[in-house]
């Protein structure tokens, strides 16, 4: 096709734009800005020039704010006694005024030094313990029953830094128990999130029982979701049969949730609800020892 013919074809299908710097017959496509919804020319990266410049300024402002927050956190951060101990003998106690003693240990090697002010500010249980004339307040020693030394170290370190240096499922489980006992909500949520990320068919049932015992609602919901979605496999597992004998209330809770889901599904599908309820009820109760 000749140039003249091509030009004629374009002119016949697209309106001309006399003001276009690219000549007659060229059409500049107009788009809507995703931010302000004003018109802009195609090629401006999804936003008009004004919004793009404003976004760039906002990005730089946010960077400065983040750096400022990091600086403040670094200034306000209290050195964990575990960190201080690693810095040498001169800073071994760091002006601490209370000692937490690990389970079954009385010697100094199995204890963690801390500050009463920090413990009281992080845990209402520690606060009540240290404010009142209890033995722990007078002696400056707190015996942590059933708490291994490594778990105690991780617990105290979190109270100072909001960090767990080396997290695994066992540590997360132990720390969640401590967090629940001493009402350290941030640590409890931290452990629940980690344990929820490790859920599968193999451990969901025991995690559900664990979460029920320690009122860990997020972990409970995550475990229950996996259990309900795999009931045919879950009910064949050894731990399921053990729970039926040892803690039937946990099993009842699972089947109540399962039944509720089946009812909702049946109602939404406009199926024969009475028949569905009967079949679900039969399936739900046949494995329980008291039916």
ABEGO torsion letter per residue (X at the ends): XBAAAAAAAAAAABBBBAABAAEBGBBBBBBBBAAAGBBBBBGAGGBBAAAAAAAAAAAAAAAAAAAAAAAAAAAABBBBAAAAAAAEAAAAAGGBABBBBBBGBABAAABBBBBAAAAAAABAAAAAAAABBBAAAAAGBBBBBGBBAAAAAAAAAAAAAGBBABBBAAAAAAAAAAAAAAGBAAAAAAAAAAAAAABBAAAAAAAAAAAAAAGBAAAAAAAAAAAAAAAAAAAABAAAAAAAAABAAAAAAAAAAAAAAAAAAAAAAGBBAAAAAAAAAAAAAAABAAX
